Amino acid sequence: MAARHVCALVLLIAGTGALVLSAVGLVALPRPYQRLHALTPASTVGTPLVALALAVENGPGRAAVKLVVVAVVVAVGGTVTTMAIGRATAQHEHLLRRDSPE
């Protein structure tokens, strides 16, 4: 096995592990805020690691660059989405006023 394949396998196992643990947390935790905490690693760690594993496996080229861009977009977008969902949940539960800048 080449070093590139071993590196891709390690990244894939780590990313898949983060995704599986996040899924278990989603099922096991009862409250919305706890679920958000469980799902955040899936978008910030799990999916980007899987995309990077695919980029490493493909080798240098356009496909690898596209996969790295997808990994960055998912990592940044997942964080922003988590904050938006948390804010909307707080407003829905009347913990935060709708016109509050916080």
N, C-alpha and C positions, 0 to 999 in steps of 0.2 A: 504494500500500500504506500502510495506517495504521501509526502507530508501535507500536501494540499488537501487530500482526501481525509486525512486524520483531523486536520484543523476544521474542515467543514463538518465532519461528524461530531466533533466536540461542540461546535456552535449549534448544530441542529439539536443535539441532546439537551443542551442547556436551555435553548429556546422552547423546545417542546415541554421540558420540565416546568418552566415558568407558566406556560399556557395551561398545562394540566392542573397545576396548583391553583391558578387563578380560577379555573372552572370549578374545582372542588370548593374553593372559598365562596364562590357565587351561590352554590347550592347549599352550603352549610350555614352561612351567616344570615341572620334574620332581618337586620335593619338595613335601610338603603345606604346609609353612610358607611357601614361596615362592608357592604357589597362593593361600594366604590373603591374602598381601600384594597379589596381583594382583586378587583379587575384592573386597577392601574398598572400593576406589573405586566399584565398581558399586552397592553399597548405600548408601554415604554421599554420593556425588556424582551418579552417573548417573541412578538412578531418581528421586531428589528433583528433579533438574533437569527431567526429562521431565514429572513431575507439575506442577511450577511452570509449565512451558511451556503445558500444558493449561489450568491455572488462568488464566493471562494471556490465552490465546486465548478462553476462555469469558467473560471479563469479570467484574465484581463480581457476587456473588450466592452462593447456597447451594452451588452446584457448586464454585465456586472455593475456598470455605472448606473443603469436604470434601477437595478435592485437596491443599490446603496441609496439612491434618491428616494425610493419608496420607503426604505427603512427610516430615513430621516423624517420624511413627511408623516409617517405613522407615529413615530416617537413624539414629535412635536404636536401633531393633531390630537393624539390620545390624551395628552396632558391638558390641552385646552378644552377638549370635550368633557373630561372628568370634572374640571372646574365649572364648566357651564351646567352640567347635570347636578352637581352639588349645590350650586346657587339656585337653580330652579326648584330643587327639592326643598331647600330652606325657605324659599318664598312660598311654596305650596303649603308647607307646614306652619306658616306664619312665624317663622323664626327670624325672618329678614323682610324688611319692607321692600316693595317693588321698586320704589324710587331711590333706594339706598345705593350710594356709589361703591360700597364695600363689596 
